[in-house]
Amino acid sequence: MKPTALSQTFVSALAALWLGCASAPSKPSSPPTLALQEATVPSQNLTEATVSYAGQVVSPVPGVLEKADYELVSEGQVVKTGSAALNVPLTANQPTAFSFQERAPYVRGPEDLKALSDKGGTMLLALRGTLTVRSGQDVQTLPFAASRAVRVPRLPQVSIESLDAARYSNTEVNMTFRVGVKNPNPFPLRLDQVNYTLRVGGKQLGEGTLAKADTVDASATGVYPLEASVTSETWGPDVKALISKGVLPYTLQGELAGPLLKVPYSLDGNVKLNVSK
């Protein structure tokens, strides 16, 4: 019996369906997995940090790790979002390493910085999001998250490292201050400027800038000299009576400023005078 046109059409359709299934890429029997992941902080300063994420992906079939869509998180708050193109080839069932990093501020202003400094201890920085893996026409996403604890940034401190006063006569005293800016952080501290106003015996003796566009090394103290003369020209006609007391009371006030940083300071004390030279 000859096959009918209908039966021939049915057989052709089955053959086409079988050929299509045979040529289509096989769908992975299981999703890709993360074999390893970690976060590190390669650099940090007073207001921002770089967070690096590294991991290993294992895919059951060959493919490409295309990208990472991520959030950078500081103390539970998202401070930046982004997408990193990776385009890393994946070999079936072989751990494949990849990495990316992001830099962002973790404070919004001087108030946030002061609150962190007052809190002390450590803070948690993290990168989290999804990885996109493509195998043929199949696209899968893989969640990731890793964090790292770092020391909380601490505000710098201003102090008088040393003070010398030389009495040259009953109407002249020269004072030399060594003003210290202590950086308690494990990273360099950038200063825009440190300004000051000096008062001696209740009268303003001078004002100006101690430092400008400077950097204090990690866990170090920057020292800035300040010289002032107490004379009738700088202090007034009653300077002899002031100097005769043998002790000069002083007040040094000002503000230390840097990126998102404003630290007012006020230092006072008494300096004992030597005998006239």
C-alpha positions as CSV (number, residue, x, y, z in Angstrom):
1,M,0.0,0.0,0.0
2,K,1.4,3.4,-1.0
3,P,1.7,6.0,1.8
4,T,-0.8,8.7,1.7
5,A,0.1,12.4,1.5
6,L,-1.1,12.8,5.1
7,S,1.2,10.1,6.4
8,Q,4.2,11.4,4.5
9,T,3.6,14.9,6.0
10,F,3.4,13.4,9.5
11,V,6.7,11.5,9.1
12,S,8.4,14.6,7.7
13,A,7.3,16.6,10.7
14,L,8.6,14.0,13.1
15,A,11.9,13.9,11.3
16,A,12.2,17.7,11.4
17,L,11.4,17.7,15.1
18,W,14.0,15.1,15.9
19,L,16.7,16.9,13.9
20,G,15.8,20.2,15.6
21,C,16.2,18.6,19.0
22,A,19.4,16.9,18.1
23,S,21.0,20.2,16.8
24,A,19.8,22.5,19.7
25,P,22.3,23.1,22.5
26,S,21.7,21.1,25.6
27,K,20.4,22.9,28.6
28,P,22.6,22.5,31.7
29,S,21.4,19.8,34.0
30,S,22.4,22.0,37.0
31,P,23.1,25.7,37.4
32,P,26.6,27.2,37.7
33,T,27.9,27.5,41.3
34,L,30.4,29.6,43.2
35,A,33.2,27.5,44.4
36,L,35.0,30.4,46.2
37,Q,34.4,34.0,47.0
38,E,36.0,36.7,49.1
39,A,36.2,40.5,49.5
40,T,39.3,42.5,50.3
41,V,39.9,46.2,50.8
42,P,43.2,47.1,49.0
43,S,42.9,50.8,49.8
44,Q,41.1,53.1,52.2
45,N,41.2,56.7,53.3
46,L,39.3,58.9,55.7
47,T,36.2,59.0,53.6
48,E,36.2,56.3,50.9
49,A,37.5,52.8,50.2
50,T,38.2,50.4,47.3
51,V,36.5,47.0,47.8
52,S,37.7,44.1,45.6
53,Y,35.7,40.9,45.0
54,A,37.3,37.7,43.8
55,G,35.6,34.3,43.2
56,Q,35.6,31.1,41.2
57,V,32.6,29.9,39.1
58,V,32.0,26.3,38.2
59,S,29.7,25.6,35.2
60,P,28.5,22.2,34.1
61,V,28.8,23.2,30.5
62,P,31.1,25.5,28.5
63,G,30.0,29.1,28.6
64,V,30.9,32.7,29.4
65,L,30.8,34.7,32.7
66,E,29.5,37.9,31.1
67,K,29.1,40.4,33.9
68,A,28.5,41.3,37.6
69,D,25.7,43.6,38.6
70,Y,26.6,44.8,42.1
71,E,25.9,47.0,45.1
72,L,28.7,48.3,47.3
73,V,27.4,48.3,50.9
74,S,28.8,50.1,53.9
75,E,27.4,49.2,57.3
76,G,24.2,47.9,55.7
77,Q,23.6,50.9,53.5
78,V,24.0,50.9,49.7
79,V,26.5,53.6,48.8
80,K,27.0,52.7,45.1
81,T,25.6,50.4,42.4
82,G,27.2,49.4,39.1
83,S,27.9,46.7,36.5
84,A,31.3,45.2,35.7
85,A,31.9,43.5,32.3
86,L,33.8,40.3,32.9
87,N,33.6,38.2,29.7
88,V,35.5,35.2,31.2
89,P,35.3,31.9,29.3
90,L,34.2,29.0,31.3
91,T,35.3,25.4,30.8
92,A,32.9,22.7,31.8
93,N,33.3,21.5,35.4
94,Q,36.5,23.6,36.0
95,P,36.7,26.3,38.6
96,T,37.3,29.6,36.8
97,A,38.7,32.6,38.7
98,F,37.4,36.2,38.2
99,S,37.6,39.5,40.0
100,F,36.5,43.1,39.9
101,Q,36.6,46.1,42.3
102,E,34.8,49.3,43.1
103,R,35.6,52.5,44.9
104,A,33.1,54.7,46.7
105,P,32.7,57.1,49.7
106,Y,31.3,55.5,52.8
107,V,30.4,58.9,54.4
108,R,28.3,61.7,53.1
109,G,29.6,64.5,55.1
110,P,31.5,65.7,58.2
111,E,28.7,64.6,60.5
112,D,28.8,61.0,59.2
113,L,32.5,61.0,59.6
114,K,32.3,62.3,63.2
115,A,29.7,59.7,64.1
116,L,31.8,56.9,62.8
117,S,34.9,58.2,64.6
118,D,32.9,58.5,67.9
119,K,31.7,54.9,67.4
120,G,35.1,53.4,67.0
121,G,35.8,49.7,66.4
122,T,35.3,48.3,62.9
123,M,32.9,48.7,60.0
124,L,31.7,46.2,57.4
125,L,32.2,46.8,53.7
126,A,30.6,44.4,51.2
127,L,30.0,43.8,47.5
128,R,26.8,41.9,46.6
129,G,24.7,41.2,43.5
130,T,24.3,38.8,40.7
131,L,26.6,37.2,38.1
132,T,25.4,36.5,34.5
133,V,26.5,33.2,32.9
134,R,25.7,32.5,29.3
135,S,25.8,29.0,27.6
136,G,24.6,29.2,24.0
137,Q,21.1,30.7,24.2
138,D,20.7,29.8,27.9
139,V,21.3,32.6,30.4
140,Q,21.5,32.1,34.1
141,T,22.1,34.4,37.1
142,L,24.1,33.5,40.2
143,P,23.8,35.6,43.4
144,F,27.0,36.5,45.2
145,A,28.0,38.4,48.4
146,A,31.2,38.9,50.4
147,S,32.2,41.4,53.0
148,R,35.3,42.6,54.9
149,A,35.7,44.3,58.2
150,V,37.9,47.4,58.3
151,R,38.9,49.8,61.0
152,V,36.5,52.7,61.4
153,P,38.2,56.0,60.3
154,R,39.2,58.2,63.2
155,L,39.3,62.0,63.3
156,P,42.8,63.5,63.6
157,Q,43.8,65.3,66.8
158,V,45.6,68.6,67.2
159,S,48.0,69.1,70.1
160,I,51.0,71.2,71.3
161,E,54.0,68.9,70.9
162,S,56.3,71.5,72.5
163,L,56.5,75.1,73.4
164,D,59.5,77.3,74.0
165,A,59.5,80.9,75.2
166,A,62.6,83.1,75.4
167,R,62.5,86.4,77.3
168,Y,65.0,88.8,75.7
169,S,64.0,91.8,77.8
170,N,61.3,93.2,80.0
171,T,59.4,94.1,76.9
172,E,60.1,91.2,74.5
173,V,59.4,87.5,74.5
174,N,59.7,85.1,71.5
175,M,57.4,82.1,71.6
176,T,57.9,78.9,69.4
177,F,55.1,76.4,69.2
178,R,55.4,73.0,67.6
179,V,51.8,72.1,66.7
180,G,51.1,68.4,66.1
181,V,48.4,66.8,63.9
182,K,48.1,63.2,64.9
183,N,46.8,60.7,62.4
184,P,45.4,57.7,64.3
185,N,44.5,55.8,61.1
186,P,46.4,53.0,59.2
187,F,46.3,55.1,56.1
188,P,47.7,58.6,55.1
189,L,45.6,61.6,56.1
190,R,45.2,64.4,53.5
191,L,44.9,67.9,54.9
192,D,43.6,70.9,52.9
193,Q,44.6,73.3,55.6
194,V,45.1,74.0,59.3
195,N,44.3,77.5,60.3
196,Y,44.9,79.2,63.7
197,T,44.3,82.2,65.9
198,L,46.8,82.8,68.7
199,R,45.9,84.8,71.8
200,V,48.4,85.6,74.6
201,G,47.4,87.2,77.9
202,G,43.9,87.6,76.5
203,K,44.9,89.6,73.4
204,Q,45.1,88.3,69.8
205,L,48.7,88.0,68.7
206,G,48.3,86.5,65.3
207,E,46.3,84.3,62.9
208,G,47.0,82.4,59.7
209,T,47.6,79.0,58.3
210,L,49.8,76.4,59.8
211,A,49.6,73.8,57.0
212,K,48.2,73.8,53.5
213,A,47.7,70.9,51.0
214,D,49.8,68.5,53.1
215,T,49.6,64.7,54.0
216,V,50.3,63.1,57.4
217,D,51.6,59.6,57.1
218,A,49.7,56.6,58.5
219,S,49.8,56.3,62.3
220,A,52.1,59.4,62.5
221,T,52.1,63.0,63.7
222,G,52.7,65.9,61.4
223,V,54.4,68.8,63.2
224,Y,54.1,72.4,62.2
225,P,56.1,75.3,63.7
226,L,54.5,78.6,64.8
227,E,56.5,81.6,66.0
228,A,55.2,84.7,67.7
229,S,56.7,87.7,69.4
230,V,55.2,89.4,72.4
231,T,56.3,93.0,72.2
232,S,54.8,96.5,72.7
233,E,54.2,96.5,68.9
234,T,52.4,93.2,68.8
235,W,50.7,93.1,72.2
236,G,50.4,96.7,73.4
237,P,51.9,99.2,75.7
238,D,51.3,97.2,78.9
239,V,53.5,94.3,77.7
240,K,56.1,95.0,80.4
241,A,53.5,94.3,83.2
242,L,52.5,91.1,81.4
243,I,56.0,89.8,81.0
244,S,56.9,90.7,84.6
245,K,54.5,88.1,85.9
246,G,56.9,85.4,84.6
247,V,54.0,83.4,83.1
248,L,52.2,83.9,79.8
249,P,48.8,82.4,79.4
250,Y,47.9,81.4,75.8
251,T,45.1,80.1,73.7
252,L,45.5,78.5,70.3
253,Q,42.3,77.9,68.3
254,G,41.5,77.0,64.8
255,E,40.1,74.4,62.4
256,L,41.7,71.4,60.6
257,A,40.0,70.9,57.2
258,G,40.2,68.2,54.6
259,P,38.0,66.2,52.2
260,L,34.6,65.9,54.1
261,L,36.6,66.9,57.2
262,K,36.2,69.7,59.6
263,V,37.8,69.4,63.1
264,P,37.8,72.5,65.3
265,Y,40.4,72.7,68.1
266,S,41.2,74.8,71.1
267,L,44.4,74.5,73.1
268,D,45.4,76.6,76.1
269,G,48.0,76.7,78.8
270,N,50.6,78.7,80.5
271,V,54.3,79.0,79.6
272,K,56.8,79.9,82.3
273,L,59.4,82.5,81.2
274,N,63.1,82.2,81.7
275,V,65.2,85.1,83.1
276,S,66.1,87.9,80.7
277,K,69.0,87.2,78.4
